[in-house]
Amino acid sequence: MYQTVFLKISRLLLILTIFACTDKGSETHLPYYDTPDFTPVFLNSEDEIDARVSHTIAPFSFTDQNGAIVTEKDIEGKIHIANFIFTSCVSICPVMTKHMKILQTEFQNDTEVKMLSFSVTPWIDDVKRLHSFAEKNEITSPNWHLLTGSKGTIYDLARKSYFAEEDLGFTRDSSEFLHTEHILLIDKTKRIRGIYNGTLQLEAEQLVKDIRILQKEDDV
């Protein structure tokens, strides 16, 4: 309940701020999120960004559905989207995967946009199972990686790098199950720029628009 209300308020604040701050044809900029409570920080100057936004995605190494090793080097200088699923989930995961496929359609051939779906049951979701899941769900983009590895490492990355459960989950340890509907948008400098409810199609559609904004931002 808290997370749903928070996301709605954040989205409203973001829209109002964009309208308030856009002037003289200037480019719209997405906020930065530097803390697990997801308080948006709006900055345009590179000096301000470097001074005020210290949080970035930590190094990692996992295996995808094709047996390939995927590390932070694969997202270096690229926009990426992250979410957290498990193949036996029958609640939010199928809906999230359906909505992630909207992104697959939009960015199928764009090598500058990566999609990372981390398994939260990696002790079950081995490469073979992830491969079968990809085939079943028509996950065909070479830029969409379903990832497995150490449970503790995935949970630590999810909570401390991606703030996957906001401040409610930041202090939990790896023994507590991770299950979140959030999709995170990360820019080319590995900074968090958006949080979305992956169970809502409108949020997925907004994510597509925000990725386009990030792409334009890099050109400014």
N, C-alpha and C positions, 0 to 999 in steps of 0.2 A: 504494500500500500504506500509506504513512505517513498519507495523508489519511483513508483508510477507518478505520484504527485510531484515529486522533485523533478522528474524529466519534463513534465508538462510545464511547470513553472520556469525551468531553465530554457525550454524552447521558446516560451513567450517572451522572456527577458532578452533572449538572443535576437528575436525578430524585432522587438522594440528598439534595442540598441543599434541594430543595423540601420533601421530607418532614421534614428536620431543622429548617427555618426556619419552617414553618407552625405557628402556635399561636393559640389563642383565636379561631379563626374568621377570622384575618386573610387578606387576599387574597394569592394566589400571584403573585410577580413574576418576570418573565423577567430573565435577566442582561443586562448591557451588554457589548459587545465593542469595545474602544477601540484594539486593536493587531492587526496582521496574523497574530499567532500564535494568535488567538482564545482568549485566556485570559478566562474569564467573570468579570465583576465584578458582584456582587450589591449593589444599593443601593436604598433606599426613599425616603430624604429628597431633596427637590428640591435642597437646598443641596449635599448630597453629590454628587448627579448632576452638577450644574453645575461643581463643583470638580474632579471626578475624570474626567469623560467629556468630552473635548474634540473627539473625532472625529465628524464628520457628513458626509453625502453632499454633494459639491461641486456647484455650479451646472452645468447642462448644457442642451443644446438639440439634439434629434434629430427625425427625421421618421418617422411611423408608417405602417402598412400602408394607411392611408386618405389619406395625403398631408398629414396634420395635423402641425403642429409641437408637440412635447411638450417641456416644460422642467421645471426643478425647481419652478416655481410650480404645476404640475399635481399635485404630490405634497405641497405645503405643507399641513400640518395633517392629513395622511392617512397611514394605514398603507399600505406598499407592499412588494411582493415583486419581487425582481430575479433573472434568470438570464441565461445567455449561450449562444446557440445559433447554428447556421447552417443554411440551408434544404437544402443538399446533404448534410448529415451523415447517415450511415446507421448510426452506432453509438449513442452515448448520447442524442443530441438527440431522436429519435422517442420514446424512453422518457420523457425529461424532459417533453416536450410532453404526452404522455398523462397524466402525473401532475400537471402544471400544470392540466389540465382538471378535475381534482378540485376545485381551488381555484375555477375558473371556475363550476362547478356550485354550490358552497357560497356564493359571493359575487357571483353573476351580477348582482344588482340593487342591490348595496351600493356606492354611489358613494364611500364612505369607505375602500374597499380597492382599490388599484390594482395591476396586474400589468404589469411591464416586462420584455420579452424582447429583449435587445440582440443584434444580429447581430455575430458576430466575423469575418464575411467581408462587410463592408458594400460593398466594391467589386463584389461579385456580387449581393448581396441589396438591390436597389433597391426602390422602393415597389411596383412591379408584381409583382415576384417575391414580396415579403412578403405582398401581397394574395392571390396565388394560394395561397401556403402556408397562410394563414389559412382560406381557403375549403376547401382539401383537408383540413385538420385540424379543421374545424368550430369554429374560434375565433370566437365570436359575441358575446362580452361587449364592450360599449363601454368597459369598464375595463381591457381587456387590450391593451396596445400592443406591437407588434413594431417595433423601432426600428432605423433605419439612419442613417449619417452618416459622419463622418471616422473612418477606422481608428484613427489616433493618438489621437483624442479618446476614442473608445470604450474602447480598450485602457488608456489612462491612467485613465479613470473606473473601469473594472473593477478594476484592480490597486491604485490608490491610494485610492479612495473605498470600494469594496465589498470590498476584500481578497479578490477572487474566487479567487485561488490560494493563500490563506494566505501565510505568510512565504516559501514556496518561489518565489512569482512576483512578490513585491512590488517587487523591484529589477530585474526584466526590462524591456527596452525594447520599443517597439512593433513591432520587427522579428521578435520571437519570438512564434510563434502561441499564441493564448489558447484553451484548450479545457478546460473545467471542468464537473464534474457538480453543482457547488454551486448551491443556491437560497438567497438571503439574505432575511431578514425585517428590515424597517426600520420604526421607529415614527414617530409623527407629528412628532417633533422631528428626524427624519432621522438617528437613531442606530441602529446595527446591534444587533439583539436576538436573532438566531438564524441558524444555518447548518445546512443540511440537504443530504443526498445525494439529488439529484433523480431518481436511477435507482431508488430504493427507494420502493415504495408506502407502506410503514409510515412513512417519513420525511415523505412528503407529507401523510399523515393526521395526523401529529404537528404539522405546520406549521399545519393547519387549527385544531387545538386551541390552539396558541400564539397564533394571530391572535385567537381568542376571548378568551384571557387578556389580550392587549393592549387589546382593546376594553373589557373590564371594568376594567382598570387605569386607563383614562382616566376612569372613573366614580367612582373611589375618592376 
